Amino acid sequence: SPEASLSYMSQKYGFFLPDMEYCIDLEGLLGYCQEKVKLGHYCLYCQRIYKTWSGCQKHMIDASHCKLKYERGVDQEEFDVFYDFSEANAEFLGSGKGGSAKEDAEEGEVVYEDDMDDEDGEWEDISDDEMGDDDDDDDMEGAEDDYQEYE
């Protein structure tokens, strides 16, 4: 079973999957991880690619990379399909801000009354006159030259 496999890998190699309480497809997640290592030769943590799956597996064990990086912009998006955080999000958003939450049925967004403008719920526009003068352009003179030195 997937649970027995996870338990074995956890005990033998210290394998760790984050947020297990929100995992909705453990078998799929483990299968995907296996394919990344066995077929793609990818380390699940540092994303390095190896020539063989056994080399990849040895690296993961030796470097204590028997875990997912699970970081936005690195690999979290590819694992999101195996998780469901809707209950945790509802709990957090429902009690986390103190305002009353209204869910927009079409967009699935939560809007808090505290965050809205009192009049019509839209952003207030500020004219250029209210922003002050634009003398900051003088500070940027020569900045292009500095940037080009580092190219």
Protein Blocks (a to p, Z undefined) as FASTA:
>chain_A
ZZlmmmmmmmmnopacehkllpcblmlmmmmmmmmmmmnopafklopacfbfklmmmmmm
mnopaccfkighilmmmmmmmpcfklmmmmmmmmmnopacdddfknopacdfklpcfklo
pacdddfklnopakllmmmgoklmmmmmmZZ
